[in-house]
């Protein structure tokens, strides 16, 4: 096959030209058109053979305007030829000449045309695999495997079509997420639809199913408050504040673990009773352990102390300190030094952990101790602690505190600060130029995002503010910063106005903190 070239000149004689006047170009189109990633088309041309005995071959001329041809192909002595590599979206004009053994060429044949319209192929949506997850976790829906064969994907849209409603974040992004709701013992299925639209407004949809599995939550045992009683009193232990959030409590079991032995009226009762024993002048502390079992056979325990006082000793008062908030890796100080005893003094302290991920105390027998906050899930975790104080007469008291441990934030976090803002005049118009420093405070890189600048009458960003400029910021690595310059024409003299920068206007970056993207300037003067 000869490759297209610009038109060539031939010597034309009247005699050869006349002998070809009866030539007719008969055109049929086969495999008329196809479109793929390289956007190409092809056409097959055919014609009646010329009968001149000196015929040497044919030339095909074609281009984008009638009788004004840009390309020519020497096809030799054949009566059909396929032209390929034509461009979609154009109308082509084709004509034929014949030439003899002396390179004499005929006039053009009749002209034929073909319009190769662009045939936009629809996208293929891919909503990702079906998933099975536990209740209470963050679920990510991914349409990143959706494709479009030609003009590209313009938009994504996620919507829920079945199951209890959840709040989808970034529903117009390739990836969306939601919090798996609490479900019953049978679980729950949620269905989501992803609609993908290409730049030619063609659409495609796909579905995925998220099965949420029920997780049996353990019960919470509550043995009731510590008590102080006298000899021969009828004492009631109270586990009625124990609870189970899902499948209910199946049984209670009480056991005495310390002190003079007593007989409970019913070890499996919610509120068993006993008679306080004779304890002598110093009294005695009785400790009881309550074990609660739910209908899924999960268990929880709690203890209570019953101080039986004698005539010579009053029990101490434990003070474990206030509840605290800490971050993973922090050193957490516990302080029981405000505990008191009114008569014979405190003999010992003892710290224990009753819930949460295990921690290690520096010294569990000290009034003041510390531990390192453990690694916790994304939603944090409570570390429950109990302080037991014993006086010199062996009477006891307990108190509890909670340390709420939060996770170290992981992800990008864009924020900024004004470096400079300078109003100036250019002719009769007022202008502003400034520099905004953008910084990624997060632990992961933030890809490029948009920044809009607004003129505001106050220090509050709202819909009344006027947009005066916009720009983009390139990818910022964790801890990286860069200065962004801008200039804008102002509506008038804008003294005592503010410039407000809105970083990541389209929420293209999923940030650890979405609340620090509004940067307000000082008043303009």
C-alpha angles and dihedrals in degrees: 000000000000118000120236116268136174116281115288127213122240131185107250123202125195092234096057092039090053092049089059098046090102093055112122125195110223108192129192125173120221125176080012099183144357134171130202140147093304092047099229135155136193138200134195118218124194132180143176114272119255112238100208108129091222094052111138103173151303138273124212115209122193142163146136100282134050113272090351104101125187100186139039132191126196103218098177125220100336132110101219134043138174119222114201136178093055118155124251118236096039138103112229127203119208133192136166137220132184126219132195135219091278093054092253109152131206128227120271120286122229114302127244128191137204128190112211102203118197108256105207111209116214121247124252114235119212115188093186129245127319110262138206113208139166121255115265098033129115110254121204120208113201129200093167092116092061112115142192119202099211128004100025136242116297102183148000128211127188123196135169115239103175142021133035109331118261131185111255117207120211092006089172094055132086088251125043132175142195141178113260106239125230110268138188128259091279093057125221139255123219123192124207130190124210117200117194121195124195127211090267091057093250114142141204131184137203134180136218131188124220114199112201115205123211117242116203106233114216119244124256115236120210116182091186130246126318112266138208115209140163130243114287093016117140104242123201120202112208125208095158093111091064112111145184119206100206125013100018136240116297101183149000126212126187124198130177111228104174143018135036109338118258134179118243119216092229122356091202097049124108090230111023121176138213140177115256108242130231106271108174127232099317097048126216140249118231118198124203128192119208119200116194121194124194128211090266090057094251115142141206132184138206135173136215132191126223112197112203104199128212125203095269106047137058118196121249127251116236120213116188096180132243126317114266142203120221140169126233109283096020120134106242117204120209118198124193095159093112090067112116143195120201099211127008099021136240116301101183148359126212128186121201133175116233103178143010135044111332117269131187119233120218088224118352091194097057126097087231120036138151143210138188115257108246130229109276138187121274092268093050129237139244120239108206117205134186129200119203116196121194124193127212090267090057095250114141142208132186136203133179138215136181129223111197108207118200128197122255104256113255123195140047122315119188121198137142151193135218116257097180143345121190125181115206141165127244108186109311093336130094118227138182129207126184150159122232119193111218118199134182106221092177134096096244135052120270116218122223118301141173129261124200125194122211137188111228135184092214142014094274122093111222142140093278091068117104121235109228104168145000137196141158134249122217125234112300121204120220108290093009124128137186138185117246117201124202140166130194141176113246125219091238143317102336107188116161090018125126132228112221121197118203111200120206093007094181093046090239090151118064100219135194089230118027093177099075099062096096111086115188122197130219115263116287116242 
